[in-house]
């Protein structure tokens, strides 16, 4: 709204021609992907601000996790903090504690109160001037990880660190994911959660049963933005 730019409304002459026009959806999809995958510096700045706003919402929930309030109330605090910052949310929060945190995309329960010893998984983002963020973190209700929780927390942390370190121009996205999978598998082997040969476990995609999702996805104007895929002919 502060750019001074305005949309140009189509002329009546153009509007009259629209019914006779057809849309080349295949070509349009590729053009849209090209436009959405590559971000300008201004767009990246807005996305960073959306990330910062979401992080502050996460901190708000972490600070209240041990106050004997329900998952739904914790989720509402996330929303409230976002509204105070002047942002909106691009999707409904995923917030689950204890065993529920192992359910993919579990929604907050208004009757379930996280207890000391539980872990809470919070997947929540913010939208800032149309650009989205999407952050998922797992944290202990008490603020302190138990010995067993710490083992697996550090495995996941290493997977994240190794994946981030591998990100650079020319590296395939699926290879980033496979790096994280291998770290997860090695950690599971070391701690005797799985048994067998590492390569065999990789070939059988055993890590999928412990990590049934990717390390991330395209993001921008949508939480799951256009992936930049070319048509099969190309």
Backbone as a chain_set.jsonl record, in Angstrom:
{"seq": "XXXXXXXXXXXXXXXXXXXXXXXXXXXXXXXXXXXXXXXXXXXXXXXXXXXXXXXXXXXXXXXXXXXXXXXXXXXXXXXXXXXXXXXXXXXXXXXXXXXXXXXXXXXXXXXXXXXXXXXXXXXXXXXXXXXXXXXXXXXXXXXXXXXXXXXXXXXXXXXXXXXXXXXXXXXXXXXXXXXXXXXXXXXXXXXXXXXXXXXXXXXXXXXXXXXXXXXXXXXXXXXXXXXXXXXXXX", "coords": {"N": [[0.809, -1.232, 0.0], [2.128, 1.151, 0.345], [3.67, 1.61, -1.819], [2.947, 3.221, -3.902], [2.164, 2.242, -6.286], [-0.323, 1.089, -8.61], [-2.878, -1.24, -9.489], [-3.721, -1.997, -12.849], [-6.772, -1.669, -14.309], [-8.582, -3.834, -16.518], [-9.445, -2.842, -19.843], [-12.661, -2.01, -21.238], [-12.83, -2.938, -23.813], [-10.982, -5.031, -23.862], [-12.156, -6.717, -21.95], [-14.43, -7.473, -23.296], [-13.383, -9.232, -25.141], [-12.541, -11.402, -23.692], [-14.305, -13.722, -23.288], [-13.926, -15.176, -25.638], [-11.389, -16.105, -25.535], [-8.845, -18.579, -24.793], [-7.149, -20.463, -22.23], [-3.801, -21.351, -21.873], [-2.972, -23.606, -19.87], [-0.823, -25.284, -19.131], [1.554, -23.977, -19.975], [1.24, -21.63, -18.531], [1.489, -22.547, -15.904], [4.212, -23.241, -15.694], [5.396, -20.744, -16.084], [4.372, -19.397, -13.883], [5.548, -20.874, -11.806], [8.254, -20.267, -12.244], [8.212, -17.565, -11.67], [7.535, -17.586, -8.976], [9.318, -19.221, -7.559], [11.853, -18.026, -7.638], [13.077, -15.465, -5.682], [12.966, -11.963, -5.029], [15.204, -9.536, -3.495], [13.655, -7.91, -1.895], [11.413, -9.51, -1.446], [12.586, -11.633, -0.03], [13.346, -10.275, 2.244], [10.833, -9.684, 3.38], [9.986, -12.279, 3.929], [11.863, -13.039, 5.836], [11.114, -11.318, 7.89], [8.593, -12.375, 8.411], [9.372, -14.828, 9.428], [10.74, -14.021, 11.752], [8.608, -12.927, 13.214], [7.045, -15.216, 13.606], [8.805, -16.709, 15.165], [8.826, -15.24, 17.544], [6.225, -15.756, 18.381], [6.42, -18.494, 18.866], [8.229, -18.446, 21.044], [6.585, -17.267, 22.934], [4.693, -19.296, 23.435], [6.389, -21.319, 24.412], [7.165, -20.182, 26.841], [4.877, -20.413, 28.341], [4.332, -23.052, 28.596], [4.43, -24.69, 30.872], [2.326, -23.978, 32.473], [0.004, -25.302, 33.102], [-2.12, -25.215, 31.234], [-4.342, -25.867, 28.48], [-3.61, -27.613, 25.343], [-4.997, -26.315, 23.296], [-5.37, -23.766, 24.414], [-2.712, -22.934, 24.563], [-2.119, -22.836, 21.855], [-3.858, -20.788, 21.121], [-2.612, -18.65, 22.375], [-0.407, -18.353, 20.753], [-1.653, -17.443, 18.394], [-2.683, -15.031, 19.393], [-0.363, -13.549, 20.03], [0.636, -13.208, 17.457], [-1.358, -11.572, 16.308], [-1.078, -9.281, 17.873], [1.354, -8.422, 16.941], [0.62, -7.572, 14.497], [0.373, -9.358, 12.429], [-0.855, -12.138, 10.439], [-1.957, -15.612, 10.345], [-0.758, -18.233, 8.242], [-1.735, -20.783, 8.188], [-3.569, -23.227, 10.132], [-2.484, -23.838, 13.453], [-0.393, -26.617, 14.283], [-0.269, -28.409, 17.108], [0.818, -30.476, 19.591], [1.082, -32.677, 22.376], [3.053, -35.009, 24.369], [2.263, -38.392, 23.588], [0.63, -37.705, 21.453], [2.147, -36.027, 19.89], [3.454, -37.607, 18.128], [1.762, -38.012, 16.071], [1.2, -37.219, 12.801], [0.5, -33.945, 11.804], [-1.268, -33.387, 13.915], [-3.899, -31.784, 15.59], [-4.375, -29.103, 18.025], [-5.675, -30.0, 21.233], [-8.494, -29.18, 23.116], [-8.92, -30.127, 25.643], [-6.714, -31.511, 26.518], [-4.034, -31.295, 28.67], [-0.737, -30.421, 28.678], [1.834, -32.164, 30.434], [4.423, -32.168, 32.972], [7.42, -33.548, 31.826], [6.459, -34.244, 29.388], [6.943, -33.799, 25.84], [6.386, -31.093, 23.615], [5.192, -30.607, 20.41], [5.245, -28.022, 18.146], [3.985, -26.565, 15.358], [3.909, -23.813, 13.621], [3.261, -20.753, 11.894], [3.697, -17.402, 10.508], [2.087, -14.817, 8.576], [3.263, -12.186, 6.663], [2.653, -9.239, 5.136], [1.627, -10.774, 3.012], [3.564, -12.742, 2.627], [4.807, -15.89, 3.718], [5.745, -17.773, 6.676], [6.975, -20.808, 8.166], [7.415, -22.701, 10.812], [8.642, -25.425, 12.674], [9.019, -26.794, 15.817], [10.22, -28.73, 18.608], [9.821, -29.073, 22.046], [10.566, -29.37, 25.608], [8.092, -29.556, 28.179], [8.835, -28.827, 30.763], [11.061, -27.34, 30.278], [13.454, -28.586, 30.416], [15.214, -31.243, 28.997], [14.739, -34.757, 29.308], [17.119, -37.458, 29.958], [16.805, -39.476, 27.898], [15.215, -38.122, 26.055], [16.964, -36.099, 25.358], [18.954, -37.462, 23.934], [17.678, -38.145, 21.491], [16.809, -35.68, 20.656], [19.236, -34.442, 20.094], [20.114, -35.994, 17.972], [18.296, -35.28, 15.964], [18.886, -32.563, 15.862], [21.504, -32.656, 14.882], [20.988, -33.7, 12.355], [19.552, -31.594, 11.224], [21.543, -29.575, 11.286], [23.554, -30.664, 9.631], [22.162, -30.839, 7.232], [21.594, -28.145, 6.668], [24.194, -27.188, 6.37], [24.886, -28.327, 4.0], [23.487, -27.023, 2.069], [23.677, -25.339, -0.9], [24.297, -23.539, -3.959], [23.429, -25.46, -6.767], [23.228, -27.929, -5.54], [21.145, -30.737, -5.253], [17.778, -30.76, -4.091], [16.601, -33.121, -3.084], [18.867, -34.498, -2.316], [19.709, -33.113, -0.101], [17.714, -33.821, 1.678], [18.255, -36.586, 1.885], [20.702, -36.574, 3.19], [19.936, -35.72, 5.747], [18.276, -37.881, 6.402], [20.168, -39.969, 6.566], [21.695, -39.229, 8.787], [19.735, -39.438, 10.775], [19.214, -42.204, 10.623], [21.738, -43.304, 11.341], [21.87, -42.408, 13.99], [19.697, -43.797, 15.088], [20.582, -46.41, 14.755], [22.904, -46.402, 16.369], [21.765, -46.124, 18.871], [20.374, -48.419, 19.064], [17.729, -48.591, 18.231], [16.963, -49.399, 15.748], [18.107, -52.192, 13.783], [20.735, -53.629, 11.786], [22.36, -53.387, 8.533], [23.721, -50.294, 7.532], [23.583, -49.283, 4.828], [21.727, -51.048, 3.738], [19.482, -50.448, 5.252], [19.113, -47.823, 4.408], [18.529, -48.238, 1.699], [16.105, -49.526, 1.922], [14.562, -47.529, 2.87], [14.061, -47.13, 5.624], [14.229, -45.032, 7.376], [12.049, -43.496, 6.81], [9.91, -44.334, 8.397], [10.374, -43.141, 10.774], [10.634, -40.554, 10.136], [8.45, -39.329, 8.521], [8.212, -37.363, 6.448], [9.392, -34.54, 4.535], [12.483, -32.579, 4.71], [11.718, -30.039, 4.393], [9.957, -27.547, 2.423], [8.948, -25.739, -0.54], [8.308, -22.252, -0.146], [6.51, -19.187, 0.277], [4.33, -17.029, -1.106], [2.342, -18.773, -0.553], [1.981, -21.277, 2.031], [2.802, -23.859, 1.288], [4.371, -23.502, -1.42], [4.44, -23.001, -5.045], [6.279, -25.528, -6.747], [8.224, -25.219, -8.731], [8.461, -27.036, -10.808], [9.223, -28.442, -13.965], [7.535, -29.152, -17.082], [6.72, -32.53, -18.121], [7.59, -33.012, -20.688], [9.858, -31.498, -20.886]], "CA": [[0.0, 0.0, 0.0], [2.976, 2.342, 0.395], [4.545, 1.625, -2.988], [2.512, 4.205, -4.894], [1.787, 1.54, -7.511], [-1.725, 0.694, -8.668], [-3.224, -2.226, -10.51], [-4.411, -1.45, -14.011], [-8.002, -2.395, -14.609], [-8.711, -4.117, -17.955], [-10.365, -1.965, -20.582], [-13.913, -2.643, -21.663], [-12.56, -3.641, -25.069], [-10.335, -6.302, -23.513], [-13.14, -7.541, -21.253], [-15.351, -8.018, -24.296], [-12.705, -10.306, -25.87], [-12.203, -12.506, -22.797], [-15.051, -14.974, -23.492], [-13.464, -15.912, -26.812], [-10.006, -16.511, -25.314], [-8.584, -19.82, -24.066], [-5.96, -20.395, -21.388], [-2.802, -22.426, -21.983], [-2.676, -23.838, -18.453], [0.491, -25.895, -18.966], [2.573, -22.93, -20.087], [1.062, -20.683, -17.433], [2.006, -23.145, -14.664], [5.67, -23.116, -15.679], [5.722, -19.325, -15.907], [4.061, -19.061, -12.488], [6.599, -21.484, -10.97], [9.476, -19.484, -12.427], [8.044, -16.286, -10.983], [7.356, -17.757, -7.535], [10.461, -19.884, -6.935], [12.962, -17.076, -7.491], [12.616, -14.342, -4.87], [13.762, -10.734, -5.031], [15.715, -9.172, -2.17], [12.528, -7.374, -1.125], [10.603, -10.648, -1.019], [13.348, -12.353, 0.996], [13.256, -9.46, 3.461], [9.501, -9.884, 3.954], [9.937, -13.636, 4.47], [12.637, -13.034, 7.085], [10.283, -10.681, 8.903], [7.552, -13.347, 8.766], [10.035, -15.821, 10.275], [10.989, -13.39, 13.055], [7.33, -12.814, 13.914], [6.655, -16.559, 14.035], [9.7, -17.114, 16.258], [8.353, -14.603, 18.78], [5.023, -16.492, 18.789], [6.903, -19.743, 19.455], [8.779, -18.137, 22.362], [5.449, -17.009, 23.819], [4.135, -20.59, 23.831], [7.376, -22.01, 25.252], [7.175, -19.579, 28.175], [3.642, -20.755, 29.043], [4.091, -24.486, 28.459], [4.308, -25.369, 32.168], [1.326, -23.254, 33.272], [-1.192, -26.131, 33.266], [-3.207, -24.82, 30.338], [-4.53, -26.886, 27.452], [-2.966, -27.418, 24.047], [-5.765, -25.299, 22.562], [-5.067, -22.46, 24.997], [-1.352, -22.588, 24.137], [-2.227, -22.457, 20.447], [-4.516, -19.471, 21.068], [-1.595, -17.655, 22.741], [0.379, -18.161, 19.528], [-2.437, -16.565, 17.529], [-2.796, -13.709, 20.018], [0.913, -12.858, 19.853], [0.714, -12.807, 16.058], [-2.25, -10.423, 16.08], [-0.47, -8.116, 18.525], [2.441, -7.978, 16.052], [0.057, -7.089, 13.237], [0.481, -10.374, 11.383], [-1.878, -13.173, 10.437], [-1.365, -16.951, 10.241], [-1.018, -18.812, 6.93], [-2.382, -22.09, 8.356], [-3.906, -23.51, 11.52], [-1.373, -24.426, 14.192], [-0.297, -28.004, 14.711], [0.315, -28.387, 18.449], [0.478, -31.739, 20.24], [2.0, -33.026, 23.467], [3.12, -36.425, 24.715], [2.12, -39.333, 22.484], [-0.029, -37.049, 20.316], [3.154, -35.365, 19.063], [3.905, -38.567, 17.117], [0.733, -38.055, 15.026], [1.484, -36.177, 11.82], [-0.531, -32.915, 11.638], [-2.235, -33.452, 15.012], [-4.373, -30.453, 15.96], [-4.429, -28.918, 19.482], [-6.843, -30.529, 21.938], [-8.898, -28.2, 24.127], [-9.01, -30.766, 26.958], [-5.444, -32.137, 26.879], [-3.108, -30.368, 29.321], [0.623, -30.989, 28.706], [2.335, -32.361, 31.791], [5.88, -32.212, 33.12], [7.945, -34.77, 31.237], [6.013, -34.287, 27.988], [7.444, -32.919, 24.801], [5.346, -30.449, 22.815], [5.531, -30.25, 19.037], [4.501, -26.852, 17.678], [4.193, -26.197, 13.951], [3.126, -22.593, 13.445], [3.929, -19.696, 11.141], [3.05, -16.095, 10.378], [2.057, -14.221, 7.244], [3.628, -10.78, 6.749], [2.456, -8.638, 3.816], [1.379, -11.804, 2.018], [4.614, -13.757, 2.584], [4.575, -16.831, 4.815], [6.792, -18.543, 7.341], [6.487, -22.104, 8.641], [8.433, -23.199, 11.733], [8.268, -26.538, 13.543], [9.984, -27.041, 16.878], [9.783, -29.606, 19.693], [10.463, -28.599, 23.277], [10.036, -29.998, 26.822], [7.196, -28.712, 28.977], [9.553, -28.319, 31.938], [12.211, -26.557, 29.861], [14.644, -29.433, 30.523], [15.047, -32.544, 28.365], [15.174, -35.931, 30.059], [18.271, -38.061, 29.275], [16.413, -40.159, 26.665], [14.773, -37.076, 25.127], [18.152, -35.362, 24.913], [19.63, -38.28, 22.924], [17.012, -38.05, 20.191], [16.832, -34.265, 20.283], [20.543, -34.137, 19.508], [20.165, -36.643, 16.656], [17.54, -34.42, 15.046], [19.645, -31.316, 15.724], [22.619, -32.908, 13.973], [20.417, -33.841, 11.008], [19.262, -30.238, 10.761], [22.797, -28.849, 11.069], [24.219, -31.231, 8.466], [21.373, -30.474, 6.047], [21.812, -26.719, 6.411], [25.573, -27.0, 5.917], [25.005, -28.84, 2.631], [22.713, -26.196, 1.136], [24.421, -24.382, -1.72], [23.875, -23.533, -5.358], [23.77, -26.641, -7.548], [22.944, -29.166, -4.796], [19.749, -31.134, -5.424], [16.994, -30.699, -2.858], [16.421, -34.455, -2.52], [20.12, -34.913, -1.682], [19.688, -32.504, 1.238], [16.847, -34.681, 2.493], [18.928, -37.867, 2.13], [21.721, -36.316, 4.212], [19.235, -35.729, 7.039], [17.836, -39.256, 6.648], [21.304, -40.787, 6.965], [22.024, -38.87, 10.179], [18.691, -40.041, 11.605], [19.437, -43.652, 10.641], [22.928, -43.598, 12.151], [21.503, -42.2, 15.385], [18.817, -44.897, 15.493], [21.443, -47.592, 14.863], [23.773, -46.259, 17.545], [20.973, -46.279, 20.084], [19.739, -49.741, 18.987], [16.297, -48.518, 17.921], [16.881, -50.274, 14.579], [19.271, -53.055, 13.632], [21.02, -54.008, 10.41], [23.401, -52.69, 7.795], [23.293, -48.927, 7.234], [23.203, -49.148, 3.427], [20.494, -51.809, 3.538], [18.408, -49.654, 5.859], [18.893, -46.678, 3.518], [17.868, -48.726, 0.483], [14.719, -49.885, 2.266], [13.928, -46.292, 3.349], [13.579, -47.352, 6.989], [14.13, -43.732, 8.052], [10.711, -42.929, 6.554], [8.992, -44.665, 9.49], [10.681, -42.243, 11.882], [10.659, -39.195, 9.584], [7.537, -39.484, 7.373], [8.03, -36.052, 5.824], [10.655, -34.001, 4.041], [13.14, -31.602, 5.582], [11.112, -28.731, 4.165], [9.21, -27.402, 1.182], [8.955, -24.377, -1.073], [7.458, -21.357, 0.632], [6.453, -17.833, -0.289], [2.991, -16.48, -0.959], [1.61, -19.865, 0.092], [2.822, -22.062, 2.928], [3.405, -24.825, 0.361], [4.294, -22.726, -2.65], [4.676, -23.728, -6.296], [7.572, -26.2, -6.596], [9.213, -24.965, -9.783], [8.62, -28.215, -11.659], [9.049, -28.291, -15.398], [6.645, -30.145, -17.66], [7.375, -33.803, -18.39], [8.221, -32.945, -21.995], [11.16, -30.858, -20.738]], "C": [[0.836, 1.273, 0.0], [3.847, 2.493, -0.857], [4.191, 2.734, -3.98], [2.091, 3.565, -6.203], [0.319, 1.127, -7.448], [-1.917, -0.367, -9.732], [-3.959, -1.528, -11.652], [-5.637, -2.301, -14.31], [-8.092, -2.649, -16.109], [-9.727, -3.19, -18.612], [-11.625, -2.744, -20.956], [-13.703, -3.449, -22.939], [-11.926, -5.01, -24.796], [-11.316, -7.244, -22.838], [-14.1, -8.206, -22.236], [-14.727, -9.194, -25.054], [-12.47, -11.554, -25.017], [-12.987, -13.795, -23.067], [-14.551, -15.807, -24.667], [-12.034, -16.431, -26.648], [-9.934, -17.846, -24.574], [-7.277, -19.681, -23.298], [-5.064, -21.602, -21.638], [-2.291, -22.71, -20.567], [-1.281, -24.411, -18.237], [1.597, -24.852, -18.999], [2.478, -21.964, -18.921], [1.653, -21.234, -16.142], [3.518, -22.983, -14.584], [6.105, -21.67, -15.465], [5.488, -18.916, -14.451], [5.115, -19.636, -11.55], [7.88, -20.659, -11.041], [9.394, -18.187, -11.632], [8.027, -16.447, -9.472], [8.578, -18.369, -6.851], [11.6, -18.905, -6.679], [12.452, -15.815, -6.806], [13.553, -13.145, -5.016], [14.275, -10.47, -3.624], [14.584, -8.648, -1.281], [11.647, -8.512, -0.605], [11.299, -11.424, 0.101], [13.289, -11.598, 2.317], [11.906, -9.659, 4.152], [9.389, -11.276, 4.578], [10.72, -13.737, 5.774], [11.842, -12.381, 8.216], [9.167, -11.618, 9.353], [8.121, -14.43, 9.673], [10.264, -15.254, 11.674], [9.707, -13.298, 13.872], [6.878, -14.18, 14.434], [7.509, -17.03, 15.201], [9.239, -16.503, 17.586], [7.081, -15.286, 19.294], [5.408, -17.823, 19.438], [7.43, -19.499, 20.871], [7.658, -17.909, 23.386], [4.862, -18.316, 24.336], [5.095, -21.327, 24.745], [7.32, -21.499, 26.7], [5.963, -19.987, 29.007], [3.4, -22.255, 29.133], [3.86, -25.197, 29.782], [3.236, -24.742, 33.058], [0.003, -24.001, 33.442], [-2.376, -25.588, 32.475], [-3.218, -25.783, 29.157], [-3.736, -26.578, 26.18], [-3.666, -26.316, 23.265], [-5.477, -23.908, 23.103], [-3.657, -21.998, 24.613], [-1.368, -22.121, 22.685], [-2.852, -21.07, 20.305], [-3.544, -18.354, 21.444], [-0.68, -17.344, 21.559], [-0.348, -17.181, 18.602], [-2.487, -15.139, 18.077], [-1.516, -12.904, 19.825], [1.065, -12.387, 18.417], [-0.139, -11.585, 15.77], [-1.677, -9.157, 16.696], [0.635, -7.535, 17.648], [1.93, -7.442, 14.721], [0.161, -8.081, 12.101], [-0.692, -11.343, 11.477], [-1.177, -14.528, 10.359], [-1.712, -17.551, 8.885], [-1.681, -20.178, 6.993], [-2.672, -22.284, 9.835], [-2.735, -24.217, 12.204], [-1.524, -25.937, 14.334], [0.404, -27.965, 16.067], [-0.138, -29.644, 19.175], [1.53, -32.078, 21.28], [1.981, -34.524, 23.723], [3.037, -37.316, 23.492], [1.486, -38.696, 21.253], [0.974, -36.394, 19.37], [3.698, -36.29, 17.98], [2.903, -38.695, 15.972], [0.971, -36.898, 14.071], [0.276, -35.248, 11.675], [-1.632, -33.008, 12.696], [-2.617, -32.031, 15.458], [-4.475, -30.323, 17.485], [-5.768, -29.352, 20.072], [-7.222, -29.555, 23.055], [-8.966, -28.801, 25.529], [-7.683, -31.37, 27.412], [-4.494, -31.078, 27.444], [-1.72, -31.016, 29.346], [1.131, -31.08, 30.135], [3.856, -32.396, 31.8], [6.386, -33.574, 32.638], [7.544, -34.937, 29.785], [6.901, -33.432, 27.101], [6.248, -32.32, 24.076], [5.912, -30.173, 21.423], [4.637, -29.094, 18.611], [4.926, -26.514, 16.259], [3.303, -24.987, 13.691], [3.93, -21.533, 12.714], [3.15, -18.405, 11.166], [3.039, -15.683, 8.912], [2.283, -12.718, 7.402], [3.577, -10.175, 5.352], [2.365, -9.696, 2.72], [2.401, -12.914, 1.989], [4.621, -14.58, 3.875], [5.865, -17.351, 5.434], [6.159, -19.799, 7.901], [7.587, -22.711, 9.494], [7.88, -24.352, 12.563], [9.386, -26.77, 14.554], [9.367, -27.965, 17.93], [10.546, -29.213, 20.952], [9.822, -29.275, 24.496], [9.174, -29.02, 27.621], [7.949, -28.063, 30.126], [10.698, -27.383, 31.572], [13.508, -27.346, 29.906], [14.343, -30.788, 29.894], [15.474, -33.656, 29.311], [16.358, -36.555, 29.316], [17.909, -38.725, 27.946], [15.941, -39.144, 25.621], [15.966, -36.341, 24.542], [18.894, -36.136, 23.812], [19.004, -38.049, 21.552], [16.893, -36.604, 19.715], [18.138, -33.931, 19.566], [20.746, -34.827, 18.16], [19.471, -35.76, 15.614], [18.286, -33.107, 14.804], [20.824, -31.503, 14.778], [22.126, -33.046, 12.539], [20.121, -32.476, 10.413], [20.553, -29.491, 10.405], [23.514, -29.342, 9.815], [23.486, -30.844, 7.179], [21.611, -29.009, 5.676], [23.206, -26.46, 5.846], [25.746, -27.425, 4.46], [24.294, -27.968, 1.602], [23.629, -25.213, 0.417], [23.937, -24.503, -3.159], [24.34, -24.808, -6.057], [23.526, -27.957, -6.852], [21.461, -29.489, -4.94], [19.033, -31.193, -4.075], [16.844, -32.089, -2.239], [17.695, -34.969, -1.858], [20.249, -34.318, -0.277], [18.861, -33.382, 2.181], [17.553, -35.986, 2.848], [20.049, -37.734, 3.156], [21.084, -36.382, 5.6], [18.79, -37.146, 7.394], [18.981, -40.125, 7.161], [21.705, -40.494, 8.408], [21.015, -39.512, 11.132], [18.931, -41.546, 11.745], [20.633, -44.029, 11.513], [22.622, -43.435, 13.639], [20.625, -43.313, 15.915], [19.612, -46.188, 15.653], [22.295, -47.551, 16.126], [23.022, -46.539, 18.832], [20.084, -47.523, 20.052], [18.217, -49.674, 18.836], [16.005, -49.358, 16.677], [18.166, -51.099, 14.517], [19.486, -53.36, 12.156], [22.158, -53.198, 9.825], [22.891, -51.318, 7.369], [22.815, -48.794, 5.79], [21.895, -49.878, 3.134], [19.296, -51.045, 4.092], [18.075, -48.44, 4.998], [18.124, -47.112, 2.284], [16.398, -49.052, 0.731], [13.921, -48.705, 2.817], [13.329, -46.457, 4.746], [13.411, -46.029, 7.73], [12.746, -43.111, 7.877], [9.766, -43.177, 7.728], [9.227, -43.789, 10.715], [10.644, -40.776, 11.447], [9.776, -39.184, 8.329], [7.202, -38.155, 6.684], [9.387, -35.594, 5.303], [11.279, -33.031, 5.027], [12.559, -30.202, 5.385], [10.35, -28.722, 2.862], [9.331, -25.972, 0.693], [7.972, -23.513, -0.283], [7.519, -19.96, 0.024], [5.09, -17.233, -0.046], [2.013, -17.511, -0.41], [2.56, -20.583, 1.045], [3.539, -23.165, 2.147], [3.309, -24.187, -1.021], [4.612, -23.591, -3.865], [6.11, -24.274, -6.323], [8.583, -25.953, -7.7], [9.452, -26.151, -10.685], [8.404, -27.877, -13.125], [8.117, -29.361, -15.906], [7.419, -31.405, -18.023], [8.103, -33.787, -19.727], [9.623, -32.369, -21.911], [12.092, -31.695, -19.875]], "O": [[0.328, 2.351, -0.306], [4.668, 3.408, -0.937], [5.021, 3.139, -4.794], [1.7, 4.267, -7.136], [-0.214, 0.851, -6.373], [-1.214, -0.392, -10.743], [-4.721, -0.587, -11.433], [-5.534, -3.507, -14.534], [-7.722, -1.782, -16.901], [-10.731, -2.811, -18.009], [-11.634, -3.975, -20.98], [-14.312, -4.502, -23.13], [-12.285, -6.011, -25.416], [-11.315, -8.443, -23.117], [-14.526, -9.344, -22.04], [-15.446, -10.058, -25.555], [-12.229, -12.636, -25.551], [-12.389, -14.87, -23.077], [-14.737, -17.024, -24.682], [-11.524, -17.122, -27.529], [-10.844, -18.2, -23.825], [-6.408, -18.889, -23.663], [-5.528, -22.743, -21.615], [-1.303, -22.124, -20.125], [-0.619, -24.062, -17.259], [2.478, -24.849, -18.14], [3.494, -21.527, -18.381], [2.251, -20.488, -15.366], [4.051, -22.629, -13.533], [7.07, -21.405, -14.748], [6.287, -18.189, -13.861], [5.534, -18.969, -10.604], [8.511, -20.388, -10.02], [10.364, -17.762, -11.004], [8.457, -15.546, -8.751], [8.847, -18.07, -5.688], [12.237, -18.948, -5.627], [11.516, -15.173, -7.283], [14.77, -13.298, -5.115], [13.832, -11.107, -2.668], [14.556, -8.905, -0.078], [11.192, -8.479, 0.538], [10.656, -11.825, 1.071], [13.194, -12.207, 3.383], [11.847, -9.786, 5.375], [8.772, -11.439, 5.631], [10.306, -14.428, 6.704], [11.889, -12.835, 9.359], [8.827, -11.658, 10.535], [7.44, -14.9, 10.583], [10.011, -15.933, 12.669], [9.711, -13.557, 15.075], [6.39, -14.293, 15.559], [7.007, -17.674, 16.122], [9.259, -17.167, 18.622], [6.879, -15.386, 20.504], [4.807, -18.235, 20.43], [7.114, -20.254, 21.79], [7.77, -18.305, 24.547], [4.566, -18.443, 25.525], [4.674, -21.902, 25.749], [7.414, -22.275, 27.651], [6.004, -19.92, 30.235], [2.386, -22.69, 29.679], [3.163, -26.211, 29.818], [3.24, -24.954, 34.271], [-0.995, -23.42, 33.869], [-3.495, -25.513, 32.984], [-2.214, -26.436, 28.873], [-3.262, -25.462, 25.967], [-3.011, -25.479, 22.644], [-5.351, -22.961, 22.326], [-3.435, -20.813, 24.367], [-0.717, -21.138, 22.329], [-2.425, -20.274, 19.469], [-3.627, -17.248, 20.911], [-0.234, -16.21, 21.39], [0.242, -16.227, 18.095], [-2.353, -14.169, 17.332], [-1.568, -11.719, 19.497], [1.567, -11.289, 18.175], [0.295, -10.668, 15.072], [-1.777, -8.079, 16.11], [0.835, -6.321, 17.607], [2.701, -6.922, 13.914], [0.053, -7.703, 10.935], [-1.423, -11.362, 12.468], [0.052, -14.592, 10.313], [-2.841, -17.399, 8.418], [-2.142, -20.688, 5.972], [-2.104, -21.602, 10.688], [-2.083, -25.078, 11.614], [-2.628, -26.46, 14.485], [1.553, -27.532, 16.157], [-1.336, -29.861, 19.357], [2.716, -31.804, 21.095], [1.038, -35.222, 23.353], [3.665, -37.035, 22.471], [1.774, -39.104, 20.128], [0.689, -36.222, 18.185], [4.326, -35.831, 17.026], [3.163, -39.408, 15.002], [0.949, -35.736, 14.475], [-0.841, -35.712, 11.448], [-2.798, -32.739, 12.404], [-1.748, -31.187, 15.673], [-4.644, -31.33, 18.172], [-6.832, -29.111, 19.503], [-6.37, -29.153, 23.848], [-9.061, -28.06, 26.509], [-7.542, -31.71, 28.587], [-4.19, -30.088, 26.779], [-1.546, -32.059, 29.976], [0.892, -30.187, 30.949], [4.493, -32.623, 30.772], [5.842, -34.616, 33.004], [8.188, -35.668, 29.033], [7.525, -32.472, 27.554], [5.212, -32.971, 23.938], [6.981, -29.579, 21.284], [3.413, -29.18, 18.705], [6.092, -26.214, 16.003], [2.087, -25.121, 13.557], [5.143, -21.43, 12.896], [2.078, -18.319, 11.766], [3.862, -16.134, 8.115], [1.588, -12.055, 8.172], [4.363, -10.549, 4.482], [2.943, -9.545, 1.644], [2.144, -13.953, 1.38], [4.462, -14.045, 4.972], [6.922, -17.365, 4.804], [4.945, -19.855, 8.092], [8.589, -23.189, 8.962], [6.773, -24.263, 13.095], [10.551, -26.922, 14.186], [8.151, -27.981, 18.119], [11.765, -29.043, 20.925], [8.67, -29.705, 24.431], [9.478, -27.832, 27.725], [7.734, -26.89, 30.432], [11.249, -26.707, 32.44], [14.552, -26.847, 29.486], [13.334, -31.413, 30.218], [16.46, -33.514, 30.035], [16.588, -36.219, 28.155], [18.63, -38.557, 26.963], [16.237, -39.292, 24.436], [15.973, -36.001, 23.359], [19.404, -35.534, 22.867], [19.706, -37.79, 20.575], [16.877, -36.339, 18.513], [18.142, -33.224, 18.558], [21.463, -34.313, 17.3], [19.999, -35.528, 14.527], [18.315, -32.599, 13.682], [21.118, -30.626, 13.967], [22.774, -32.564, 11.61], [20.403, -32.226, 9.241], [20.642, -28.857, 9.354], [24.022, -28.542, 9.029], [24.116, -30.558, 6.161], [21.804, -28.681, 4.505], [23.383, -25.624, 4.96], [26.644, -26.943, 3.769], [24.477, -28.152, 0.399], [24.271, -24.368, 1.041], [23.25, -25.459, -3.518], [25.505, -25.19, -5.952], [23.603, -29.01, -7.486], [20.614, -28.612, -4.768], [19.598, -31.615, -3.065], [16.944, -32.239, -1.021], [17.626, -35.786, -0.939], [20.823, -34.937, 0.619], [19.254, -33.647, 3.318], [17.464, -36.446, 3.986], [20.319, -38.67, 3.908], [21.618, -37.016, 6.51], [18.908, -37.567, 8.544], [18.796, -40.923, 8.08], [22.02, -41.412, 9.164], [21.391, -40.061, 12.167], [18.86, -42.095, 12.844], [20.556, -44.954, 12.321], [23.07, -44.241, 14.455], [20.78, -43.736, 17.06], [19.356, -46.971, 16.569], [22.395, -48.538, 16.855], [23.571, -47.117, 19.77], [19.177, -47.682, 20.87], [17.505, -50.584, 19.26], [14.936, -49.956, 16.562], [19.177, -50.745, 15.123], [18.54, -53.353, 11.369], [22.826, -52.432, 10.518], [21.76, -51.192, 6.9], [21.741, -48.242, 5.552], [21.058, -49.388, 2.375], [18.231, -51.002, 3.476], [16.909, -48.066, 4.865], [17.18, -46.441, 1.865], [15.555, -48.872, -0.148], [12.756, -48.852, 3.186], [12.226, -45.981, 5.017], [12.557, -45.91, 8.608], [12.318, -42.297, 8.696], [8.917, -42.337, 8.028], [8.369, -43.705, 11.594], [10.625, -39.872, 12.282], [10.278, -39.049, 7.213], [6.042, -37.875, 6.381], [10.412, -36.205, 5.606], [10.683, -32.699, 6.052], [12.882, -29.285, 6.139], [10.121, -29.772, 2.261], [9.768, -25.092, 1.435], [6.94, -23.993, 0.185], [8.479, -19.612, -0.664], [4.727, -16.954, 1.097], [0.97, -17.153, 0.137], [3.78, -20.513, 0.895], [4.739, -23.379, 2.324], [2.294, -24.315, -1.706], [5.0, -24.752, -3.736], [7.049, -23.564, -5.962], [9.709, -26.442, -7.61], [10.527, -26.274, -11.273], [7.503, -27.113, -13.471], [7.92, -30.377, -15.24], [8.634, -31.357, -18.212], [9.116, -34.466, -19.89], [10.483, -32.685, -22.733], [13.236, -31.304, -19.643]]}, "num_chains": 1, "name": "protein.A"}
